[in-house]
Amino acid sequence: MAERGRRRLVMGGDLSSLSDSELETQREDLRLEYVACRDIDKATELYDELHGYDEEMTRRANEIYERDNPDATTRHREHGWYLPNED
């Protein structure tokens, strides 16, 4: 439970202070807790918390991509009526 308390404190703070491995480990612990949860209110809270971790992981992945591909062009997407067909 100490790990859970520490995770909650980090959620209240800033996830960007965690290393990638700490972030992944804490997210996995949270995911396992969510999967095992039988209380719908607690599960909803854990689900929302998981999204906080996902957003931080996505932010980091986007930063790495932008750093590795500074002149990347946008790509055509298959879905959406409002997108042009030219590539």
N, C-alpha and C positions, 0 to 999 in steps of 0.2 A: 504493500500500500504506500510505502514511502515514495516509490517511483511514481505512482499515480499522483500523489500530492505535488511532487516536483514538476511533473508534466503540466498539471493545472496551473502552477505558478508561471511556467514558461508561456502557456497559452495566454495568460493575462498580460504577459510582457511581449517580448519580441522573439519570434522563432528564428529570425535571421542570425541570432547570436549562436545558434547551434551549428555544429559541424554537420556535414552531409550524413555521416554514419550515425550520429546521435539523432538526427531528424528522422532517418529511416527506421532506426530501432524504436524510437518513441512512437512513431506512426504505426508500426506493426503491433506494438503492445496495445495501442489504442484500438486498432482494428480487431484484434483478438477479443478484447473486452467488449467491443460493440457486437461482435458475432455471438458471443456467449450471453449477452444481456437479454433478460426476459421482461424487463420493465420498459414499457413504451416511452415513458417520459425521459428516462435515463438514456434509452437508445437514441432518442431524438437529439438529446444534448451531445452524445458521443458522435453521432452522424455529423452534426454541425462542426464539431471540433475536428473531425477527420478532414473536412473541407478546408479548414485553416491550414492543416499540414499540406494538403494537396496544392493549395494556392502558393504556398512558399516553395514547394518543390518545382512547380511549374515556373514560378518567377526565376528560380535559379537556372533551370534548363533554358529558358528564353535568354537569360543573360549570357550563358555560355554560347548559345547559338549565334547571338548577335556579335559576340566577340570573335568567334571563329569565322563568321561570314558577314563582314561589315557591309559589303555591297550586294547583299542578297536581294533578288527581285521577288516580288510577290508571285504566287503561283495561282494558276486557274483552279477553281474548285468546281466540282461536278454538280453541287447542289445549290439551289437558289435561283429563282426566276429572274432576280435582279442583277445577276452577274453576266458580264459580257462573254460571248463565245469565242472571241479572239484570244489567241495565246501568244 
